[in-house]
Amino acid sequence: MNSLIYLDHAATSWPKPPEVMTAMQQAMNEAAANPGRGSHSMAVKASRVLFETRVVLAKLFHVKNANDIIFTSNTTIALNMAIKGVLQPGDHVIATMIEHNSVRRPLEYLKRTHGITVDYVKVNANGEMDVAEMKLALNRPTRLVVCSHSSNLLGSIIPVAEIGRLAHERGALFLVDAAQSAGIIDIDVNKMNIDMLAFPGHKGLLGPQGTGGLYIAPHVDLEPLIHGGTGSQSEEKEQPTVRPDRYEAGTPNTPGIAGLHAGVDKVRKLTPAAIYAQEWALTQQAIDGLRDIPNLRLLGPKIGMPRSGIVSFVMNDVDSAEVAFRLDREYGIAVRAGMHCTPLAHYAVLTDKSGAVRASVGVDTTEHEVEALVKAMNALYRT
């Protein structure tokens, strides 16, 4: 058994539930044909895998029509699909300072090539956003509001339901990046006023890498990002008009989607509310154990405040990469150091020069593993 203490769940959850691997192997053995491209029994089984996974995802996110859920290979593709599919030259977009590069880079690309304008709403030193700042940004005509549900650096949670309401009041569409919240925080796309929801399969949903998706509300018509074969309306020179085919060109990752189904089943059995409560308690344990270490600065919401399962910190005068390296090599503890693909969040909390160390817990993380991190940091840096 691997003795690694894995605290990098914000990147990818691990280990995967045994049911995930079983489902993937079964799909490889029994449903390895192309879904939607044939009428023989194995092709039908493959189609069933995709359909049933859409259904459980629809139940998880309170989506009325499962065909409004589009499979992608990750959240990055989903975000690109949403952003590039809806924006037109000259459009105004509002995002926040905690956005991942999967949001910022497509926006900056369209800013350069299509003349869109972008405002990034500020967050405070804890990564929390003032809704009044969002209201102010919405004073001009806006096509799209996009925000991360939870910061992948700070763990702060953004009030998406309120932001969605404000966006709709001003006639804007609302896109949510659920990379750090899907499967961990309850998401209801209707109650939260979400028009598009980008989510990963390999993080809080406990599925394999190479899986993810995008919910597209019925009233939103995106220009497809990818064009090609779908197995439907093949006689037409344009992409199909029906969902999900319109947005799913090419052969899908059927074994991965089967694994995702098993992961979502486990999440629904445990419930996101219970998962959040467990992960929150572990973050509080970590914060309590780390906060008195000399020269260590914790990032994100203060102890006792809501946050996802992320605890990031910096050590004065010690490179973050060195901290992560020593934790791995000397104590067998896996964390992540650096910029975490979210430079604006680092600017907001004044760590853009140093980067940060991020420890992130998951559904199987134990109190013993968190205590091991605390003990290791004390041993390394308490003088």
C-alpha positions in Angstrom: 0.0 0.0 0.0 1.3 3.4 -0.9 2.3 5.4 2.2 1.9 8.8 0.5 -0.2 11.3 2.4 -2.1 12.9 -0.5 -3.2 16.5 0.1 -3.6 17.7 -3.5 -7.3 17.0 -4.0 -7.9 20.5 -5.4 -5.9 19.3 -8.5 -7.2 15.7 -8.7 -8.9 13.5 -6.1 -7.1 10.4 -5.1 -7.4 7.5 -4.6 -10.4 6.9 -6.7 -13.2 4.8 -5.3 -13.0 1.1 -6.3 -16.4 1.4 -7.9 -14.9 3.9 -10.4 -12.2 1.5 -11.6 -14.7 -1.4 -11.7 -17.1 0.7 -13.9 -14.4 1.7 -16.2 -13.2 -1.8 -16.7 -16.7 -3.0 -17.3 -17.2 -0.3 -19.9 -14.0 -1.4 -21.7 -15.2 -5.0 -21.7 -18.9 -4.5 -22.5 -19.4 -1.0 -24.0 -16.3 -0.3 -26.0 -18.0 0.7 -29.2 -18.8 4.2 -30.4 -22.0 5.5 -28.8 -24.5 7.0 -31.2 -22.6 5.7 -34.2 -24.2 2.3 -34.6 -27.3 0.2 -33.8 -25.5 -3.0 -32.7 -25.8 -4.1 -29.1 -22.4 -2.8 -28.0 -22.9 0.6 -29.5 -26.3 0.8 -27.7 -24.6 -0.1 -24.4 -22.1 2.7 -24.9 -24.9 5.1 -25.6 -26.6 3.9 -22.4 -23.5 4.7 -20.4 -23.5 8.3 -21.6 -27.2 8.7 -21.1 -27.3 7.3 -17.6 -24.3 9.5 -16.5 -26.1 12.6 -17.8 -29.1 11.6 -15.7 -27.2 11.3 -12.4 -25.4 14.6 -13.1 -28.7 16.2 -13.8 -30.0 15.0 -10.5 -26.9 16.2 -8.7 -27.2 19.7 -10.1 -31.0 19.9 -10.2 -31.0 20.1 -14.0 -34.4 19.4 -15.6 -33.3 18.0 -18.9 -30.2 15.7 -18.9 -29.5 16.5 -22.5 -28.5 20.0 -21.4 -25.4 18.5 -19.9 -22.5 18.3 -22.3 -19.5 16.0 -21.7 -16.0 17.5 -22.1 -12.6 16.3 -21.3 -12.1 18.8 -18.4 -13.3 22.1 -17.0 -11.0 24.1 -19.2 -12.7 22.9 -22.3 -16.1 23.5 -20.8 -15.1 27.1 -19.9 -13.7 27.7 -23.4 -16.9 26.3 -24.9 -19.0 28.7 -22.8 -16.9 31.8 -23.1 -16.1 31.6 -26.8 -19.5 30.3 -27.7 -21.4 33.2 -26.3 -19.3 36.3 -26.7 -19.3 38.6 -29.7 -17.0 41.4 -30.7 -17.4 44.4 -28.4 -19.2 42.5 -25.6 -18.5 43.4 -21.9 -17.7 40.7 -19.4 -17.3 40.7 -15.6 -15.1 38.2 -13.8 -13.4 38.3 -10.4 -9.8 38.4 -9.1 -9.9 34.7 -8.1 -10.4 33.4 -11.6 -8.3 30.5 -12.8 -6.4 30.9 -16.1 -9.0 28.7 -17.7 -11.3 31.8 -17.4 -8.8 34.6 -17.6 -6.8 33.4 -20.7 -9.9 32.9 -23.0 -11.1 36.3 -21.9 -7.8 38.0 -22.6 -7.6 36.2 -25.9 -11.0 37.5 -26.9 -10.1 41.0 -25.6 -7.1 41.0 -28.0 -8.8 39.4 -31.0 -12.5 40.4 -30.7 -12.3 43.7 -28.8 -14.3 42.5 -25.8 -13.9 44.5 -22.5 -13.3 42.8 -19.2 -13.7 44.0 -15.6 -12.2 41.9 -12.8 -14.0 42.5 -9.5 -11.7 42.8 -6.6 -11.6 40.5 -3.6 -10.3 41.3 -0.1 -7.3 39.8 1.6 -9.3 36.7 2.6 -10.5 36.1 -1.0 -14.0 37.3 -0.3 -15.9 39.4 -2.7 -18.0 42.5 -1.9 -21.3 42.2 -3.8 -21.4 46.0 -3.9 -18.4 45.8 -6.2 -20.3 43.5 -8.5 -23.3 45.8 -8.6 -21.0 48.7 -9.5 -19.4 46.7 -12.4 -22.9 45.8 -13.7 -23.8 49.5 -14.2 -22.8 49.2 -17.8 -24.4 46.8 -20.4 -22.9 43.3 -19.8 -23.1 40.2 -21.9 -21.6 37.7 -19.4 -20.7 37.4 -15.8 -18.3 34.6 -14.9 -16.9 33.6 -11.6 -15.4 30.7 -9.7 -17.7 29.2 -7.1 -14.7 28.7 -4.8 -11.1 29.9 -5.2 -8.6 27.2 -6.0 -6.0 29.1 -4.0 -7.8 30.6 -1.1 -10.8 28.3 -0.6 -13.1 31.3 -0.3 -16.7 30.7 -1.5 -18.4 33.2 -3.7 -22.2 34.0 -3.2 -23.1 32.7 -6.7 -26.9 32.8 -6.2 -26.8 36.5 -5.4 -24.4 37.3 -8.3 -26.6 35.3 -10.7 -29.7 37.2 -9.6 -27.8 40.5 -10.1 -26.6 39.4 -13.6 -30.1 38.4 -14.7 -31.6 41.7 -13.4 -29.1 43.4 -15.8 -29.8 41.0 -18.7 -26.4 39.2 -18.5 -25.8 35.5 -18.7 -24.1 33.8 -15.7 -21.3 31.2 -16.0 -20.0 29.4 -12.9 -16.7 27.6 -12.7 -17.4 24.8 -10.3 -13.9 23.2 -10.4 -13.6 23.4 -6.7 -17.2 23.0 -5.7 -18.9 20.3 -7.8 -19.6 17.4 -5.5 -18.5 19.3 -2.4 -21.0 22.2 -2.2 -24.7 21.8 -3.0 -25.4 23.2 -6.5 -28.9 24.0 -7.8 -28.6 25.6 -11.2 -32.1 27.0 -11.0 -32.0 28.4 -7.4 -28.5 29.8 -8.1 -29.5 31.5 -11.3 -26.8 29.7 -13.3 -27.0 29.7 -17.1 -23.9 27.7 -17.6 -22.0 25.5 -15.2 -18.5 24.1 -16.0 -17.4 21.2 -13.8 -14.6 18.6 -13.6 -15.1 14.9 -13.3 -11.8 14.2 -11.7 -12.0 16.3 -8.5 -15.0 16.4 -6.2 -17.0 14.1 -8.4 -14.4 11.4 -7.8 -14.2 10.3 -11.4 -11.1 9.8 -13.6 -9.0 12.4 -15.3 -10.2 13.3 -18.8 -13.8 13.8 -17.8 -15.9 16.9 -17.2 -18.8 18.8 -18.5 -20.8 21.9 -19.1 -24.5 22.5 -18.3 -26.1 24.9 -20.8 -29.5 26.3 -19.9 -32.2 25.7 -22.5 -32.4 29.4 -23.4 -28.7 29.6 -24.2 -27.5 28.8 -27.7 -23.7 28.5 -27.9 -21.7 28.5 -31.1 -20.0 25.1 -31.0 -16.3 25.1 -30.1 -15.6 21.9 -32.0 -17.1 20.8 -35.3 -17.1 17.3 -36.6 -18.8 13.9 -36.5 -21.7 13.3 -34.1 -23.5 10.3 -35.5 -26.6 12.3 -36.0 -27.8 14.5 -38.9 -24.7 13.3 -40.7 -26.2 14.4 -44.1 -26.0 18.0 -43.0 -22.9 20.2 -43.6 -23.5 22.1 -40.3 -23.4 20.8 -36.7 -26.6 19.2 -35.5 -29.1 21.5 -33.8 -30.1 18.9 -31.2 -28.5 18.6 -27.8 -26.2 17.1 -26.7 -24.9 16.2 -30.2 -24.4 19.8 -31.2 -21.6 20.2 -28.7 -20.1 16.7 -28.6 -18.2 16.1 -31.9 -15.9 13.2 -32.0 -15.7 9.9 -30.1 -16.3 10.4 -26.4 -14.4 8.9 -23.5 -17.0 6.3 -22.7 -14.9 4.3 -20.1 -14.1 7.6 -18.3 -17.7 8.6 -18.3 -18.7 5.3 -16.9 -16.2 5.9 -14.1 -17.6 9.4 -13.6 -21.1 7.8 -13.2 -19.7 5.7 -10.3 -18.0 8.6 -8.7 -21.2 10.7 -8.9 -23.1 7.8 -7.4 -20.8 7.9 -4.4 -21.1 11.6 -4.0 -24.9 11.4 -4.1 -24.8 8.6 -1.5 -22.6 10.6 0.9 -24.3 13.9 -0.1 -22.3 17.1 -0.9 -23.5 18.6 2.4 -21.9 15.8 4.4 -18.7 16.0 2.3 -18.5 19.7 2.8 -18.9 19.4 6.6 -16.2 16.8 6.7 -13.7 18.7 4.6 -14.4 22.0 6.4 -13.6 20.3 9.8 -10.3 19.1 8.4 -9.4 22.6 7.1 -10.1 24.0 10.6 -7.8 21.4 12.1 -5.1 22.3 9.7 -5.5 26.1 10.2 -5.5 25.6 14.0 -2.3 23.6 13.8 -0.4 25.8 11.4 -1.4 29.3 12.6 1.2 29.6 15.4 4.2 28.5 13.4 6.6 31.5 13.2 6.8 33.3 9.9 3.9 31.3 8.4 1.0 33.3 6.9 -2.2 31.5 6.2 -4.3 32.6 3.2 -8.0 32.7 2.7 -11.0 33.0 5.1 -10.2 33.1 8.8 -10.8 30.1 11.1 -14.4 29.4 11.6 -15.5 30.9 8.3 -16.9 29.0 5.3 -14.4 27.7 2.9 -13.8 24.7 0.6 -11.2 22.0 1.4 -8.2 24.2 0.7 -5.6 25.6 3.1 -2.8 27.7 1.5 0.1 29.4 3.2 3.4 31.1 2.7 6.6 31.0 4.7 8.5 34.3 5.0 11.9 34.0 3.3 11.3 30.4 2.3 10.4 29.5 -1.3 7.1 27.7 -1.6 8.6 25.1 -3.9 11.2 24.3 -1.3 8.5 23.8 1.3 6.5 21.4 -1.0 9.7 19.6 -2.0 10.7 18.9 1.6 7.2 17.8 2.6 7.3 15.3 -0.2 10.8 14.0 0.1 11.2 14.0 3.9 7.6 13.3 5.1 5.8 11.7 2.1 3.2 14.5 2.0 1.9 15.6 -1.4 0.9 19.3 -1.6 1.2 21.8 -4.4 3.3 24.9 -4.6 3.5 27.8 -7.0 0.9 30.1 -8.7 -1.8 27.5 -9.0 -2.8 29.0 -12.4 -4.5 31.9 -10.7 -2.2 34.9 -10.8 -4.9 37.5 -10.1 -5.7 35.8 -6.8 -2.0 35.9 -5.9 -2.0 39.6 -6.7 -5.0 40.1 -4.4 -3.3 38.5 -1.4 0.3 39.8 -2.2 1.8 36.4 -3.0 2.5 37.1 -6.7 6.2 37.1 -6.1 6.4 34.1 -3.7 3.6 31.8 -4.8 2.1 29.7 -2.0 1.9 26.2 -0.7 -1.6 24.6 -1.0 -2.8 21.6 1.0 -6.2 20.4 -0.1 -8.3 17.6 1.5 -10.7 15.2 0.0 -13.5 12.8 0.9 -11.0 10.2 2.2 -8.6 12.5 4.0 -8.3 11.7 7.7 -7.5 13.7 10.8 -4.3 11.7 11.1 -3.1 12.9 7.7 -3.8 16.5 8.5 -2.0 16.1 11.8 1.0 14.7 9.9 1.1 17.9 7.9 1.0 20.0 11.0 3.7 18.0 12.7 5.9 18.1 9.6 5.6 21.9 9.2 6.4 22.3 12.9 9.4 20.1 12.6 10.7 21.9 9.6 10.0 25.5 10.4 9.5 26.0 14.2 12.7 27.3 15.6 
